[in-house]
Amino acid sequence: MAPTVLDLAHWSTWAVCAVIKLPQLAAVLAARSARGLSVGSLLLELAGFLVFLRYQIYYGYPLQTYLEYPIIIAQDVILLLFILRFSGNTKQALFYAVTFWGGWYMLTLQKWIIDLAMNLCTLISAASKLAQLRCLWQTKDSGQVSALTWSMSAYTCASKL
């Protein structure tokens, strides 16, 4: 019974991660606005996912243990591009791309760097959520924030526990 429940949690998490950002993307596209969304939050989330992915690759973990991260990263990058476009900051995309590309390389210059970055991933993830909540608090408007995306994110976190 327990292996069946674990398999169900594992596969359902992969399935949810494959579409986790689609409701958020749909909301932004439908409104043609990024109102209520925090670029800082998305950048922190993306940084945390990239560190986690780089760590898994660096230490040679099996692909199935981190397969959802490249999928989520791709969705985050697309969402970031839409947010930048609709907020009139498209030129910043190149800066962010260069920064993340450089960070991807620098993470593995020394073993201690990737280990430290991985240890900070939980803090980065929490900071990402707090940045989005701060944005919502300041604007007093949820704008294009997708409750479905947040719910799916909560599910994936709970299923991994």
C-alpha positions in Angstrom: 0.0 0.0 0.0 2.7 2.5 1.0 4.7 2.1 -2.3 1.5 2.7 -4.3 0.8 5.9 -2.4 4.4 7.1 -2.8 4.3 6.3 -6.6 1.0 8.2 -6.8 2.5 11.2 -5.0 5.7 11.0 -7.2 3.9 10.8 -10.6 1.2 13.4 -9.6 3.9 15.8 -8.6 5.6 15.4 -11.9 2.3 15.9 -13.7 1.5 19.1 -11.7 5.0 20.5 -12.2 4.6 20.0 -16.0 1.7 22.6 -16.0 2.3 24.5 -12.7 2.9 27.9 -14.3 0.3 27.6 -17.1 -2.5 29.1 -15.1 -0.3 32.1 -14.2 0.9 32.4 -17.8 -2.7 32.3 -19.0 -3.8 35.0 -16.5 -1.0 37.3 -17.6 -1.6 36.8 -21.2 -5.4 37.2 -20.9 -5.0 40.5 -19.1 -2.0 41.6 -21.0 -0.7 42.8 -17.7 1.7 41.7 -14.9 -0.1 43.7 -12.3 0.3 42.2 -8.8 3.3 40.0 -9.8 6.7 40.6 -8.3 9.7 40.4 -10.6 11.9 40.0 -7.5 9.9 37.1 -6.3 10.1 35.3 -9.6 13.9 36.0 -9.9 14.4 34.5 -6.4 12.4 31.5 -7.3 14.3 31.0 -10.5 17.6 31.4 -8.7 16.6 28.7 -6.1 15.5 26.3 -8.8 18.7 26.8 -10.8 20.8 26.2 -7.7 18.9 23.1 -6.9 19.2 21.8 -10.5 22.9 22.6 -10.7 23.5 20.8 -7.4 21.7 17.7 -8.6 23.7 17.6 -11.8 27.0 18.4 -10.1 26.6 15.5 -7.7 25.3 13.1 -10.4 21.9 12.4 -8.9 19.5 10.4 -11.2 17.5 12.5 -13.6 14.1 11.3 -12.2 15.0 12.9 -8.8 15.0 16.4 -10.4 13.3 16.1 -13.7 10.5 18.6 -12.8 13.0 21.4 -12.2 14.0 22.0 -15.9 10.3 22.0 -16.7 9.5 24.6 -14.0 12.6 26.7 -14.9 11.4 26.9 -18.5 8.0 28.0 -17.4 9.5 30.5 -15.0 11.7 32.0 -17.8 8.6 32.3 -20.1 6.6 34.0 -17.3 9.5 36.3 -16.5 9.7 37.4 -20.2 6.0 38.1 -20.2 6.1 40.0 -17.0 9.0 42.1 -18.3 7.2 42.7 -21.6 4.0 43.8 -20.0 5.7 46.0 -17.5 7.8 47.7 -20.1 11.2 46.3 -18.9 12.0 44.0 -21.8 15.6 45.3 -22.0 16.3 43.8 -18.5 15.9 40.3 -19.9 19.4 40.3 -21.3 20.9 41.4 -18.0 19.0 38.6 -16.2 20.0 36.0 -18.7 23.7 37.0 -18.4 23.5 37.1 -14.6 21.9 33.6 -14.4 24.3 32.1 -17.0 27.3 33.5 -15.0 25.8 32.2 -11.8 25.3 28.8 -13.3 29.0 28.6 -14.1 30.2 30.1 -10.9 28.3 27.7 -8.7 30.7 24.9 -9.5 34.0 26.8 -9.4 34.5 25.4 -5.9 32.7 22.6 -4.1 31.9 24.8 -1.1 30.1 27.3 -3.3 27.5 24.8 -4.6 27.1 23.3 -1.1 26.6 26.7 0.5 24.1 27.8 -2.3 22.2 24.5 -1.8 22.0 25.1 1.9 20.5 28.6 1.2 17.8 27.2 -1.2 15.2 27.0 1.5 15.9 30.6 2.6 15.8 31.7 -1.1 12.5 29.9 -1.6 10.9 31.5 1.5 12.3 34.9 0.4 10.6 34.4 -2.9 7.2 33.8 -1.4 7.7 36.7 1.0 8.6 39.1 -1.8 5.4 38.1 -3.7 3.3 38.6 -0.5 5.0 42.0 0.1 4.1 43.0 -3.4 0.5 42.0 -2.9 0.4 43.8 0.5 1.8 47.0 -1.0 -0.4 47.1 -4.1 -3.5 45.9 -2.2 -4.4 44.2 -5.5 -3.8 40.6 -6.4 -3.8 41.6 -10.1 -2.9 38.6 -12.2 -1.7 36.3 -9.4 -3.1 32.9 -10.1 -4.5 31.1 -7.0 -4.4 27.8 -9.0 -0.7 28.1 -9.5 -0.1 28.8 -5.8 -2.4 25.9 -4.9 -0.5 23.6 -7.2 2.8 24.8 -5.7 1.5 24.1 -2.2 0.5 20.6 -3.4 3.9 19.8 -4.8 5.6 21.0 -1.6 3.3 18.8 0.5 3.7 15.8 -1.7 7.5 15.9 -1.4 7.2 15.8 2.4 
